[in-house]
Amino acid sequence: MKNNYEYASQLPEDFEKPEFSDVKFMTAAEKESVLKNFRTVIDKRSLEFIHKDLYIHLNCHCGFIAHYNIQGFRDAYSAPKDFLFFVEQFAGKYSFEMLFCPDYKDINTEMIKYAKANYEKIKQEMLHKEYEDDLSIIRLLAKKHNLSFTLAREE
């Protein structure tokens, strides 16, 4: 499933290019690069696309824990429900905590806006994917044990 735009470069009209300021540990250009990578992660629905700069920003300026290393971070949010949890950190009720540090308020605000704009669609996709994954497990177990069955939703 795709969102209404395939890549971050095809943003809706209300997503104007933000103006970032240089701060001690991150230039405006680095902030742009991190935001671009964040949008790619959101658009592709996968943290497999996360780059080191975004990983560091998430850990140092967004309140995420490191999960030992970048691969551990990717693994922690790889399942559909876990990726949804990742997005909810930006689109949910606690996203305001990312705005406490004035040096990174500009980039974090843009990340929050982008996550919120995509949240409902991501939520539908991730819940559907989790459902399909669960059904696959049920089918594999039934095959393993030579069982046949018919699935029906209970009302």
N, C-alpha and C positions, 0 to 999 in steps of 0.2 A: 504494500500500500504506500502511496505517496502523499505528501502534503500538497497544498495548492501550488507550491513552487518547488522545483526539484533541487535547486542549490541556493545557498545563501546569497549568491550574486543576483538572484531573481527575487528580491525581497518585495513585499507589498509597499505601496506608495508611502504609508505612514512610518516606514522604517528608514528615516533619513540617516545619512552617514553622520555618526556622532563625532563630536569634537572632544578629543581627549587631551589631558594635560600631562606633561612630564612630571614625574615624582622621583624621589630618591632612588627607588629600586625598580622603576619601570618607566620607560619612555612612552610617549604617546603612540609611536609606531609599534612598540611591543604590545601595547594595549589593543591596538587594532588587530594585530596578528592573533592574539589570544581570543578576541571576540570572534574573529573569522573561524578559528578552529572550534570554538564552542558552538557556533552555528552549524558547522559541519557535523559535529557529534550529534546535535539535536536532529538535524535533517536526515542523517543516515541511521539514526536510532541505535547508535552503537558507540561505546567508548573505545572500541578498537582503533578509532580514528584520532584519539587524543594524543596531542604532542606534549613534550616535556614542559614547555612554557605554560600551557593551560593546566597541566597537572600541578605544577608548583603554585600557580595562582590560586587554584582551588584549595590547596592545603594551607597556604600562607595568608590568604585574604578572603576566603569564603567559608571557613569553618569546617572544612572536610578533614578527615584524618587520612594519613598517607597510605594505610594498608601495606606497609613495609616498602613497597616500590610501585612503579607505574603499572607493572603487570598485575600486581596484587589489587591495585585500584580498579583496573579494567575488569578483572575477575569478579570483584565484589559487586559490580553493577552490570554483569553480563546477562543475567536472567531477566525476563520481561518485567516481573514485579520489582526487581532491583533497579532496573533502568528507570522505571516509573518513579521509584523512590528518589533516585538521583534528580530527576526533573522536578519533582515536588519540592525539593530543597530551594528551588528558584521560584516556582510558581505557587507555593503554598504559603500558609500564614506566617511562617518563620523567616521568610526571605528578607524581611526588613532588617534582620540582624547583620546582613551582608553590607548594609549601608552605614554602619557605625564608623568605619574608618574613612575619613574624608579623602585620603589619597587615592582610594580605589572606588569611591562612590560612583564615579562616572562610568567605568567599565562594568561594575556590578549592576548598576541600574539598567544598562543595555542588555546584560545577560538575563536579568529578571524579566524585562519586557519581552525578550525573545522566547523565553521558556513559557511565559504566560500565554503568549499568542499561539503557541503550538500545543499547549498542555492537553486540552480536551481531545484533540485528535490522537495524540500520543497515548493518552489513557485508554481510549477505545482500542487502538492497535495492540497495546501491550496486554490488555485483558483478554483480547481475542487470541493473541499468540500464546498466552499462558494456558488458555482453554484448549487450544489445539495441541500444545505440548503434552498436557495431561491426557488427552485422548490417545495420543501416540503411545504413551506409557501403558495405558489400559489395553490397547490393542496388542502391544508386545507381550504383556503378561498373559493375555488370553491365548495368544499363539503358543507361547512357551508351555502352557499347561493344557494345550489341546482343547480349549474352550471356545464356544461360539456364543454370541450374545447380540441383542438388539439394544441400541441406546435410545432412550427417550427421556426427555426432560420432565421432571415432576412439576406439576403446576401448584 
